Amino acid sequence: MITIIALTALVASFAISMNTEVRLARNADYDQELEWLGRSGVELAKFALANKCPEQRNIDALNQFWASGTSPCSNEVPQISLKDVPLGHGKFSVTIIDMERKWDINLVANSRAPQRDVLQKAISIVGVTDAGMASTIEDSILDWCSPIPTPGVSGAKSDYYMSLKPPYWCKGGPIDDLSELLLIRGITPEIYWGSNSTNHPVSAYTEHGGGAFGPPITGPGGAFHTKDEPFYPVGLQQLFSPLGGKLNINTASALTLQLIPGIDESTAQRIIERRAGPDGIDGTDDDMPYQNIGEINGGLPSGGPTARPNVPGGPPLGVAAQSMANYIDVRSYVFDVRVDAEINSYKRTFHGIVSRSGAGAQSLKCVRFYWE
């Protein structure tokens, strides 16, 4: 009886081991095929971005095919799909988001760029009301991105960060991932995510970034805000991205539009109402995306120097209107392509960063590919 039990246990153990080996081998095969599904999704995204109808070739807007818009004139090949595309033994779905719907943090953190005032306004919109705290955050972001070893008046360089536990160096270069902001002096998870944000784990960098003003009071997976803490209605991650260029007024939110100098909350909302068309919904057939930035502050191009703005409350003509070109555009040049791949219920999410360049910005290249 003991021998039979022992043999049964050995057979069961062998069966379990073989089943595990089979699943591991199958998953290994799936890994390679899933990666190719992911790469195929990025190529399909490039195709969608390149094939726009002539009337919309020089703009990027939410009513276009790549953005899941429904405009009849959004793509020369409208019959293709970006959802549940069958390929090989699996399928994939593609979602494309342009980086220029948010502000490029590296652009606004350049002390020599005209966009510097965008950073100041962003800190204010986040809800940082203490002048000393706002100055520390602004100068520390600039110091993090600058190779100059001397810190700003209220900023921080490696001597500050190396005094933390554990210590680390000030980067002194461009931000590659927006979450680097959590490493920067004065930036707490509440400031980064917003006080109402949920389902975000307490950052390992909480002591680092928030060390200057005390660690936040929060728990894993819950909202950050408590009655004893300042309330931040907006998080920096809602306003900035680590890549991109000038803000695209055809895809930007009302929140990011408010950071344009001279634009307040009501004007930002009117900009969106104008581009959304009669139904007031972005991404539909009746959208009226801006063909150039002059349509905001100077009427249509043929309107002449006395034309009234299409958007009431927009900056006046002249110097104010000309300076808008330093901040905004009607095109996007960097896109985050998300590919959800699946084979026999085995799923993986990939990301491709696609950059547009060349004559007429028609050359598309995947500059980064990774999976979650």
Steps between C-alpha positions, in 0.01 A plus 500: 500500500784738589673415172181572301451834677864596437476409131173690466663808653797469264273467197292798609814706559634398158169593334493840667862559401432403139191722488705791631773435242242489221347830615842663527594380153168625362543836670852527362358444152228754571754757617659519158169501314353759736798725441445481127133580552614805698741610230237443233264724696759778499539465123123521456500815713766654275284415200198664663698814582642527149178448303297814555285658235647812329269743680639395839855404410654804672315473831445239771159496667274281710252442216762320293523124457818448705329662802187283458314797350205460267561775246429378143812682386745359749675223310547391142438137601211515752419131462790383716449446872719562803298270728519118527720465193553125432856392427655154523368314803387814678369851469591853608342841557673836455448826690691812393549803723700803394747639753424859399161497671712572808797733547851364448658524846849530350388793285347699784785410739755666272589829670592653162173403328200735480280226646649548849188688615291191421675316784421780743133500399482121523622498860231756581224296331611191692412693813837587649415831669804541722747725312807341659383148418414600141842657455675190636309268265561718195870552566551133590342383173726737308804377695410135436500562125799734486863377469618810689632380839391811693140487631247777457411730786237259637600189309699185572797319352687183593618632837137504614398166348816325623405594856179295476465136598562329269701764314490558125644745248323790339448398138616822333331408172165461324216313668448165325209377711256742657507307830851643550315802636438294815876507560513880494506709814160628607290275274284263703272227360204733566657770284595249233168309483255748654332459838196318358706240317439138599650157434855630493747334739699712742816587311838373611616855443253661741771574755723636227277732304280606788778516755521878489143545619429181692372162375136466396239328711345224292448131465554250217239523228301781663449867427786717620313790653417530870349795685840583649677520165488764222259412221640478146214482245736427211811284474811583298454174308177642353687797354835367378659225292870414464498532120340714234514862398265796498147443628259380230182709537304238304561225758577684827261495795350813654738448791815513289363783284474713815880500524533705180591856603196725466251210503273455801261216586202640311703577187650151507152354507394718206800376300374144547139595423611659172701196385232250615243645263120529544455179701763609754668157496862451393573228245174508303398580143423868557830592668669819383869450583729800472695518176753746647555682828388826343143377517507547876632852529472658160198362323540304179823553300317720246355721771782754499642696794159622618334158506315407816613186684309178442524435874365780721751577770796391291814713498483814284680544171855629483779399736274283720373307200847452354634368830238224496715320244755438775249288689247333271462311174233310306717192451641223715839339448536232768245224566463232766367189325346244735455149362291246693597158364329169578553133414270238652415724798872572558529882489775758494505878453771664293589865444673657204612862496458621142667822387408701193762703312633586155351708221139573582542286814411192293783274618392275789744301711461287812768629737412286802321167550427329831235297682329549835 
